Amino acid sequence: MMKMNKLLVALPLSLAMLVPTAALADSHGSHSSGTNESAQTAVATDTAAAELRIQLDTVLTEHAFLAVEAMRKGADGAADFDQASAALLANSDDLTAAVSSVYGEEGGAAFQEIWNSHIGYFVDYVVATGEGDQAAKDAALEELEKYKVEQSEFFDSASEGRLPAAAVQEGLDMHVDQLITAFDAYVEGDFETAYTLEREAIHHMSMFAETLSIAIADQFPELVDGTNPDTPAIDLRAQLNYTFTEHAGLAVMAMQDGADGAASFDQAAGALMANADDLSAAVASVYGEEAGAQFAEIWGSHIGYFVDYVKATGAGDTEAQEQAKADLDEYIVEQAALLDAATEGRVPADALEEGLTTHVSQLLGSFDAYVAGDYETAYAEMRSAYAHMTMPAAGLSAAITDQFPEQFGGAEMPEKMPATGFGGAEGGTIPYLWIFAGLMLAALTTTMAFRARKQ
């Protein structure tokens, strides 16, 4: 049996290389205010352990997101179901490539068979639902139960007890239940429950990534240079990572719903707004309701630009599309200048403008390809947008921890693993003040929440 610890440590570095962060925080070192080497290490967000945790966070949260969306496409009999499924399997291939790089092609093939088996059981459940075959649905659920036991024992053995089978199975129970229940709710037309559970599933896998990274670092400290993946500084980066990537994913799917005139559009937009509401609450909790309202006005101004683009696309109005793009370009400059000032130059405006331009291009590119029926490009752009949003999470967390080092202290490696499945280790709560600076950029990805101007 392959050792999962080595497998996860070997996650392709290309995942991280897709989203370079140096440009966003290349000058943060010059702003240090006399902190010693140990203090600088304590607030570091780019250690080997941090990279392990973020790689896991990105691939695992994307799995949950893509699994939910592919199942929905199957339920709808959507024309892009094959491409949505391919995106999910491409996510699986990222893990397979890691295994192959360590254990060779045979080991990679063995892992792919194990990992993909539960994806197959979800597909069986979707097909059975569409056919109204309760017996087949029950059979798929039974297979998922067997998979959970096998997977739990695997993690227990691989981690040498750091991930107890009982705790892992509890986490797997939750993961499977979230996906199945979200799918059932969608089929029944309870879109609010469906999207709420989708967000919970994404967050849940982020916590699993934390738990796995802690186990690996504890078992093989030499593989992460003795660094700890569970510090307040890295918690900040991980929190921003799953929030930013979630924004990108939900934005693309809300745009697709808008183009399709889907019955679930309001709830898709609501999920996107719920993600954005975290930002507004953060502002209000630190600066008061008045300040929160002022910020809402600032980021809300560019929502209309994306709405204009979608409406113009539906109307075939090229001139209006170009105007919406021009308005977005102006917003990018404004947003970049704001963050440059807020971080005292740690997030340079020119670098941020470049990143925001790429992000906007990816979202619009995915939308345009979807409308044109080029689903392969649409999903490729969506995955690129998802990965790209790890960049602001990395760059902004580095800038914030450098700007406010006193808010982030070191944390000793836990003496033992937490006893709750995928829940991760307990830790301190990151003050909203520091999350706020990073999350301001996430507002750009919420601009597809059309509820403010939906006709």
Secondary structure as GFF3:
##gff-version 3
##sequence-region A 1 455
A	DSSP	alpha_helix	4	9	.	.	.	ID=ss1
A	DSSP	alpha_helix	13	17	.	.	.	ID=ss2
A	DSSP	alpha_helix	22	25	.	.	.	ID=ss3
A	DSSP	three_ten_helix	28	31	.	.	.	ID=ss4
A	DSSP	alpha_helix	37	42	.	.	.	ID=ss5
A	DSSP	alpha_helix	48	76	.	.	.	ID=ss6
A	DSSP	alpha_helix	81	131	.	.	.	ID=ss7
A	DSSP	alpha_helix	134	158	.	.	.	ID=ss8
A	DSSP	alpha_helix	165	187	.	.	.	ID=ss9
A	DSSP	alpha_helix	191	219	.	.	.	ID=ss10
A	DSSP	three_ten_helix	221	224	.	.	.	ID=ss11
A	DSSP	alpha_helix	232	260	.	.	.	ID=ss12
A	DSSP	alpha_helix	265	287	.	.	.	ID=ss13
A	DSSP	alpha_helix	289	300	.	.	.	ID=ss14
A	DSSP	alpha_helix	303	315	.	.	.	ID=ss15
A	DSSP	alpha_helix	318	342	.	.	.	ID=ss16
A	DSSP	alpha_helix	349	371	.	.	.	ID=ss17
A	DSSP	alpha_helix	375	388	.	.	.	ID=ss18
A	DSSP	alpha_helix	390	403	.	.	.	ID=ss19
A	DSSP	three_ten_helix	405	407	.	.	.	ID=ss20
A	DSSP	alpha_helix	432	442	.	.	.	ID=ss21
A	DSSP	three_ten_helix	443	448	.	.	.	ID=ss22
A	DSSP	three_ten_helix	450	452	.	.	.	ID=ss23
###
